[in-house]
């Protein structure tokens, strides 16, 4: 993804705070970053939203970043764009002075993994056994974790100039899901692979105790899903991943509330937002598939404007237009036909 999306934070009953309380807590202001309970403030281009007691969402750095604060340090899901690293680090330092211990990348996209090098270097790993404490002398920095396809994409010979080693994942997984062995202040973290969705290396990150799911670009609030066919993405894998999000999430009454969803771009969400998005993607897929069965070319399918009833909500990314989405769906389905 090469564009930044903005959105309004969704406030549920449990997160509403009176204006009088806001006036009282304005004294929290420190430096250029403001952290206010249960709401969000826009400062210095980085917007910080308190999602749960110790879990925050940072927007404005490219892709959304989830930050879990625990006694030994900080875990980040994604790191934003490289050029925003200093501002992201300043926002993280306002959450906690402790080191960044882990960075989990949801994909290899530069707006989600571009800050790996600088943010990783500012952190430190937790060690044990004969090497107790922080491995500062080895300059290892934070541990970067991702699906193995993210590492392969970053280190491919075609990537010019080569990506610095410190920016690439040092820990990868290739199975359907991975439970991280470290217990984060009572919060278990589980990684779910989303193969052939946005790309072939997408990861969904579930914070079990906090009941928060970070989706990366599998789910966004102001754009059609970017199906990167060249990097292994596919429309059916995208729908499978959205269904997986709904399987993991625990909804509250009528899907409102319950598990909170940190999307790749946009506002904080819940199951209802994901269900609506899943339905939209499925409907567009079926429309394209129906026209393909009638022998329509990709240009004819795009001319039909199959997304027009959703464009008012999702056609807000100039870098990923409805025509581009429809063409990606078409190519993805054609690719599947070729495998039969």
C-alpha positions as CSV (number, residue, x, y, z in Angstrom):
1,X,0.0,0.0,0.0
2,X,1.3,3.5,-0.9
3,X,-1.4,5.7,0.6
4,X,-2.5,6.9,4.0
5,X,-6.2,6.6,5.0
6,X,-7.9,8.5,7.7
7,X,-11.0,7.7,9.7
8,X,-12.9,8.6,12.8
9,X,-12.4,6.4,15.9
10,X,-15.5,4.5,16.8
11,X,-16.6,5.2,20.4
12,X,-18.7,2.6,22.1
13,X,-20.7,3.1,25.4
14,X,-17.8,1.8,27.4
15,X,-15.4,4.4,25.9
16,X,-17.5,7.5,26.2
17,X,-16.1,10.1,28.5
18,X,-17.7,13.4,29.5
19,X,-16.3,16.6,28.2
20,X,-15.6,17.8,31.8
21,X,-13.3,14.8,32.2
22,X,-11.5,15.7,29.0
23,X,-10.7,19.2,30.4
24,X,-9.3,17.6,33.5
25,X,-7.0,15.2,31.7
26,X,-5.6,17.7,29.3
27,X,-2.8,18.1,31.8
28,X,-1.5,14.8,30.4
29,X,-0.1,16.9,27.5
30,X,3.7,16.3,27.3
31,X,5.9,17.2,24.4
32,X,4.2,16.9,21.0
33,X,2.2,13.7,21.7
34,X,-1.0,13.6,23.6
35,X,-2.4,10.4,25.1
36,X,-6.0,10.7,26.4
37,X,-7.9,7.7,27.9
38,X,-10.3,5.9,25.6
39,X,-10.2,8.4,22.8
40,X,-7.8,9.7,20.2
41,X,-5.9,12.9,19.6
42,X,-4.2,14.2,16.5
43,X,-0.7,15.5,17.3
44,X,2.4,15.9,15.2
45,X,0.8,13.7,12.5
46,X,0.6,10.6,14.7
47,X,-2.8,9.8,16.1
48,X,-2.9,7.7,19.3
49,X,-6.0,5.8,20.2
50,X,-6.4,3.9,23.5
51,X,-8.0,0.6,22.5
52,X,-7.7,-1.2,25.8
53,X,-5.9,-0.4,29.1
54,X,-2.4,-1.3,27.8
55,X,-3.1,-1.5,24.0
56,X,-3.0,1.4,21.6
57,X,-3.5,2.1,17.9
58,X,-1.2,4.6,16.2
59,X,-2.3,6.1,12.8
60,X,-0.7,8.6,10.5
61,X,2.6,6.7,9.9
62,X,1.4,4.8,6.9
63,X,-0.4,1.6,7.9
64,X,-1.9,1.5,11.3
65,X,0.3,0.3,14.2
66,X,-0.9,-1.6,17.3
67,X,1.2,-1.2,20.4
68,X,1.0,-3.4,23.5
69,X,2.8,-2.1,26.6
70,X,3.9,-4.8,29.0
71,X,6.3,-4.8,32.0
72,X,9.4,-5.8,30.0
73,X,8.8,-3.5,27.0
74,X,6.6,-2.9,24.0
75,X,5.3,-5.1,21.2
76,X,4.4,-3.4,17.9
77,X,2.3,-4.8,15.1
78,X,3.8,-3.1,12.0
79,X,6.1,-0.1,12.0
80,X,4.8,2.4,9.5
81,X,6.8,4.1,6.8
82,X,10.5,4.6,7.1
83,X,10.3,8.4,6.9
84,X,7.8,8.5,9.8
85,X,10.0,6.4,12.2
86,X,11.1,9.3,14.4
87,X,7.6,10.4,14.9
88,X,6.4,6.9,15.6
89,X,9.2,6.4,18.1
90,X,8.3,9.7,19.9
91,X,4.7,8.5,20.2
92,X,5.8,5.1,21.5
93,X,8.1,6.7,24.0
94,X,5.1,8.6,25.4
95,X,3.4,5.2,26.0
96,X,6.4,3.7,27.7
97,X,10.1,4.4,28.2
98,X,10.8,0.7,28.0
99,X,12.5,-0.9,24.9
100,X,10.6,-2.1,21.9
101,X,11.0,-5.9,22.3
102,X,9.0,-7.2,19.3
103,X,7.8,-6.0,15.9
104,X,5.3,-8.2,14.1
105,X,4.9,-7.4,10.4
106,X,1.5,-8.2,8.8
107,X,3.0,-7.9,5.3
108,X,6.1,-6.8,3.5
109,X,4.5,-3.5,2.4
110,X,6.7,-0.4,3.0
111,X,3.9,1.4,4.8
112,X,3.7,-1.5,7.3
113,X,7.4,-2.6,7.5
114,X,9.3,0.5,6.4
115,X,10.0,1.5,10.0
116,X,11.5,-1.8,11.0
117,X,15.1,-0.7,10.8
118,X,15.0,2.4,13.0
119,X,12.3,1.2,15.4
120,X,14.0,-2.2,15.7
121,X,17.4,-0.6,16.4
122,X,15.8,1.5,19.2
123,X,14.7,-1.7,20.9
124,X,16.3,-4.8,22.5
125,X,15.6,-8.5,22.8
126,X,14.8,-10.4,25.9
127,X,17.3,-13.2,26.6
128,X,17.8,-15.8,29.2
129,X,20.1,-18.7,30.1
130,X,23.7,-17.8,30.0
131,X,23.0,-14.4,28.4
132,X,20.7,-12.7,30.8
133,X,19.3,-9.2,30.2
134,X,19.3,-7.1,27.1
135,X,21.5,-7.9,24.1
136,X,22.6,-4.3,23.6
137,X,26.2,-5.2,22.9
138,X,25.3,-7.4,19.9
139,X,23.2,-4.5,18.5
140,X,20.4,-7.0,17.7
141,X,17.6,-4.6,18.6
142,X,14.0,-5.7,18.7
143,X,13.0,-9.1,17.4
144,X,11.1,-8.8,14.1
145,X,8.5,-11.5,13.4
146,X,6.6,-12.3,10.2
147,X,5.4,-15.0,7.9
148,X,8.4,-16.6,6.0
149,X,7.0,-15.2,2.7
150,X,7.6,-11.7,4.0
151,X,11.3,-12.5,4.4
152,X,11.4,-14.1,1.0
153,X,9.8,-11.0,-0.6
154,X,12.2,-8.6,1.2
155,X,15.3,-10.5,0.3
156,X,14.4,-11.5,-3.3
157,X,17.2,-10.8,-5.8
158,X,14.8,-8.5,-7.7
159,X,14.6,-6.1,-4.8
160,X,16.9,-3.1,-5.7
161,X,18.5,-1.7,-3.8
162,X,18.7,-4.6,-1.3
163,X,16.8,-4.1,1.9
164,X,19.1,-3.8,5.0
165,X,19.3,-7.0,7.0
166,X,18.1,-5.2,10.2
167,X,14.9,-4.3,8.4
168,X,14.0,-8.0,7.6
169,X,12.4,-10.5,10.0
170,X,14.7,-12.5,12.2
171,X,12.0,-14.9,13.2
172,X,9.5,-16.4,10.7
173,X,6.8,-19.0,10.7
174,X,5.3,-21.1,7.9
175,X,2.4,-22.9,9.6
176,X,-1.3,-21.9,9.7
177,X,-0.9,-20.2,13.1
178,X,1.7,-19.6,15.7
179,X,1.4,-19.0,19.4
180,X,4.2,-16.8,20.6
181,X,6.0,-18.4,23.5
182,X,6.5,-15.3,25.6
183,X,3.6,-14.3,27.8
184,X,3.0,-10.6,27.5
185,X,1.6,-9.4,30.9
186,X,-1.1,-12.0,30.9
187,X,-1.8,-11.5,27.2
188,X,-1.2,-14.4,24.8
189,X,-0.5,-13.4,21.2
190,X,-1.4,-15.7,18.3
191,X,-0.5,-15.2,14.7
192,X,-2.7,-16.5,11.9
193,X,-1.5,-16.8,8.4
194,X,-3.8,-15.5,5.7
195,X,-2.4,-17.1,2.5
196,X,-3.2,-15.6,-0.9
197,X,-5.3,-12.7,0.5
198,X,-3.7,-9.2,0.1
199,X,-0.4,-11.0,-0.6
200,X,0.9,-14.5,0.1
201,X,2.5,-13.4,3.4
202,X,-0.3,-11.7,5.4
203,X,-0.6,-12.2,9.1
204,X,-3.5,-11.6,11.4
205,X,-2.4,-10.8,15.0
206,X,-4.7,-11.6,17.9
207,X,-4.2,-10.3,21.4
208,X,-6.1,-12.9,23.4
209,X,-6.5,-11.2,26.8
210,X,-7.1,-7.7,25.4
211,X,-9.4,-9.3,22.7
212,X,-8.0,-7.1,19.9
213,X,-7.2,-8.3,16.4
214,X,-4.8,-6.5,14.1
215,X,-5.5,-7.3,10.5
216,X,-3.0,-5.5,8.3
217,X,-4.3,-4.8,4.8
218,X,-6.6,-7.8,4.7
219,X,-9.2,-5.4,6.1
220,X,-9.5,-1.6,5.7
221,X,-12.3,0.9,6.2
222,X,-11.9,3.3,3.3
223,X,-10.5,1.3,0.5
224,X,-11.3,-1.8,-1.5
225,X,-8.9,-4.6,-0.6
226,X,-5.7,-4.4,-2.5
227,X,-5.3,-7.8,-4.2
228,X,-1.7,-8.0,-5.2
229,X,-1.8,-10.9,-7.7
230,X,1.9,-10.5,-8.6
231,X,2.8,-11.2,-4.9
232,X,0.5,-14.2,-4.5
233,X,-2.7,-12.3,-3.5
234,X,-6.1,-13.7,-4.5
235,X,-9.8,-12.7,-4.1
236,X,-10.8,-16.1,-2.7
237,X,-8.0,-16.0,-0.2
238,X,-9.1,-12.5,0.8
239,X,-12.6,-13.7,1.5
240,X,-11.3,-16.7,3.5
241,X,-9.2,-14.3,5.6
242,X,-12.1,-12.0,6.3
243,X,-14.2,-15.0,7.3
244,X,-11.3,-16.1,9.6
245,X,-11.4,-12.7,11.3
246,X,-15.1,-13.2,12.0
247,X,-14.4,-16.7,13.3
248,X,-11.7,-15.5,15.7
249,X,-13.7,-12.4,16.9
250,X,-16.2,-12.6,19.7
251,X,-19.1,-10.2,18.8
252,X,-21.3,-8.4,21.3
253,X,-25.0,-7.7,20.8
254,X,-25.8,-7.5,17.0
255,X,-22.1,-7.7,16.2
256,X,-21.4,-4.3,17.9
257,X,-18.5,-4.1,20.4
258,X,-16.9,-7.3,21.6
259,X,-13.5,-8.0,19.9
260,X,-12.0,-4.8,18.6
261,X,-10.4,-4.7,15.2
262,X,-7.4,-2.7,14.2
263,X,-7.5,-2.4,10.4
264,X,-4.6,-1.9,8.1
265,X,-5.8,1.6,7.4
266,X,-8.7,3.6,8.9
267,X,-10.7,3.7,12.2
268,X,-11.0,1.3,15.0
269,X,-13.7,-1.3,14.2
270,X,-15.7,-4.3,15.4
271,X,-17.2,-7.5,13.9
272,X,-20.0,-5.6,12.2
273,X,-17.6,-3.6,10.1
274,X,-15.7,-6.7,9.0
275,X,-19.0,-8.6,8.2
276,X,-20.1,-5.7,6.0
277,X,-16.8,-5.5,4.3
278,X,-16.8,-9.3,3.8
279,X,-20.2,-9.2,2.2
280,X,-19.2,-6.4,-0.1
281,X,-16.1,-8.2,-1.3
282,X,-18.0,-11.5,-1.8
283,X,-20.8,-9.7,-3.8
284,X,-18.2,-8.0,-6.1
285,X,-16.4,-11.3,-6.6
286,X,-19.6,-13.0,-7.6
287,X,-20.5,-10.2,-10.0
288,X,-17.2,-10.4,-11.7
289,X,-17.3,-14.2,-11.8
290,X,-20.8,-14.1,-13.4
291,X,-19.6,-11.8,-16.2
292,X,-16.5,-14.0,-16.8
293,X,-18.8,-17.0,-17.2
294,X,-20.5,-15.0,-20.0
295,X,-17.2,-14.6,-21.8
296,X,-16.7,-10.9,-20.9
297,X,-13.2,-9.4,-21.2
298,X,-11.6,-7.5,-18.3
299,X,-12.3,-4.2,-20.0
300,X,-16.0,-5.1,-20.4
301,X,-16.2,-6.1,-16.8
302,X,-14.6,-2.8,-15.7
303,X,-17.0,-0.8,-17.9
304,X,-20.0,-2.5,-16.2
305,X,-19.0,-0.6,-12.9
306,X,-19.8,-3.5,-10.7
307,X,-18.7,-1.6,-7.5
308,X,-20.8,1.5,-8.1
309,X,-23.1,0.9,-5.1
310,X,-20.1,0.7,-2.8
311,X,-17.9,3.4,-4.3
312,X,-19.2,6.1,-1.9
313,X,-17.6,4.2,1.0
314,X,-14.6,2.4,-0.4
315,X,-13.5,4.5,-3.5
316,X,-11.4,6.9,-1.3
317,X,-7.9,5.7,-2.3
318,X,-6.6,7.4,-5.4
319,X,-3.9,4.8,-5.6
320,X,-6.3,1.9,-5.7
321,X,-9.4,2.7,-7.8
322,X,-12.5,0.6,-8.2
323,X,-11.3,-0.4,-11.7
324,X,-8.0,-1.5,-10.3
325,X,-9.8,-3.6,-7.7
326,X,-12.1,-5.2,-10.3
327,X,-9.2,-6.0,-12.6
328,X,-7.3,-7.6,-9.7
329,X,-10.4,-9.7,-8.9
330,X,-10.7,-10.7,-12.6
331,X,-7.0,-11.7,-12.9
332,X,-7.2,-13.6,-9.6
333,X,-10.1,-15.7,-10.8
334,X,-8.4,-16.2,-14.2
335,X,-5.4,-17.5,-12.4
336,X,-7.5,-20.0,-10.6
337,X,-9.1,-21.1,-13.9
338,X,-5.6,-21.8,-15.2
339,X,-4.9,-24.2,-12.3
340,X,-7.9,-26.4,-13.0
